[in-house]
């Protein structure tokens, strides 16, 4: 099964975005995911990892919830 981590910047107020993505992934993949963990960070971070592999980094990619979900699907 797949483990997903969503690391988000606490001081930047990215909790809502992280929770929305977490909810979307759980709705899409449900029991096929081992976990979708929210990981606190700072310095503007918003990264998504599946089984330790980077799937999304806001420094490199434009935020698109559907595209991130599709990328996670490659690991499920």
N, C-alpha and C positions, 0 to 999 in steps of 0.2 A: 504494500500500500504506500501511498505517497504522503509525505509530510511537507506542509507548506508553512513558510514563515513570512509574515508581513512586518517589516521593520519600518517604523514611522517616527517622525520627529514630534516629540511631545510639546516642546515650546512653540513650535510652528502651528499647532492646532490641527494636526493631521489625523487625529483619532477618528473623526467621523468618516473620512475617506477610507481609512483602514478597516473600520467596522463594516462599511458598505461593501467593500471588496470581499471581506471575510464572509459576509452573508451571501453574496452572489456566488462565491465558490462553493459554499456548503449547499446552497440551493441547487446548483448545477451538478455537482459530483457526489454529494451526500456521503453515504457509507463507503464509497470508493476511496475517500481520503482518510488517512490515519488521524491527521489533525491539521488545523489551520490556526497557527499561533500568532498572536500579536506580540511583537517585540518592541519595547520602547527604545528610542534613540534620540539623537539631537543633531545639530548642525545641518538641518534641512533634509535629512535622509528620508527617502521613501523607496524601499527596495522589497522585491518579492523574490523568494527563493523556493524552489521545489527540490526536495531531497538534497539540499545544499548547493544546488546549481542556480545561478542568477537567471531569473526569468524577466525581471523588469528592474530598471534603475532610473529614477526620474532625472538623473543627471545626463542620461544617454537617450532616453526614450520619451515620447509624448504619452501622457497618461491616457489610456483607453481601456476601460474595464473589460470590454468584450475581447479585445486582443490579449489581455493578460489571462483571462479565463481560457481562451483557446490555447495559449502557451502552456497553461497548467494541464490542459487536456492531453497534451503530448506525453505527460508523465504518468497519467492515470491509466 
